[in-house]
Amino acid sequence: MLYIAIMLIIGLIFVYLFVTYNSLVKRKNMVASQKSQIDIELQRRFDLIPNLVEVVKGYANYEKSTLEDIIKARNTYITTGNDTAQALQADTVLTGALTRLFALAEGYPELKANTNFLNLQSELSNTEKKIAFSRQFYNDSVYRLNNVIEMFPSNIVSSLFGFKKETFFETTDTERASVEITL
């Protein structure tokens, strides 16, 4: 009888480890999938940016620093690899430069009327919305994974198998600040 009770307890512990481990793997893979989705949308954004810069160059030659900031931020993001914190910082710089670009475009009526510019601006706006939704889903997945990693008793299984907390995409102080444009 004691033998059966011990075997039952060992079996339950094994089942718990199995279920918890698989849950952690599933959540970790969901975070990776959501991060990949963000990368897909960012790549779409990066593919649009050179075309946008070329259209703007023809109208705003003396706004060269804004265009250079956009290109530099784009290149920095591409080289960040899998580092979420660096990617977020580069994305913040890029978003700020794009915001300045669109604000500067307000000073060029012929640019604002350019069909290519309007189409690119619309595509970029749609892409930005997709990026925001992708980040929301990513953060939800990170939230779920981090909860399982930190909560007892699953934290024992997560530390036993080396699962680590993931980083959220968060708004930075730079993104919270209002953009000042001088013409």
Protein Blocks (a to p, Z undefined) as FASTA:
>chain_A
ZZmmmmmmmmmmmmmmmmmmmmmmmmmmmmmmmmmmmmmmmmmmmmmmmmmmmmmmmmmm
mlmmmmmmmmmmmmmmmmnomafklmmmmmmmmmmmmmmmmmmmmmmmklmmpmklmmmm
mmmmmmmmmmmmmmmmmmmmmmmmmmmmmpcfklmmmmmnopacdddddddfklmpccdd
dZZ
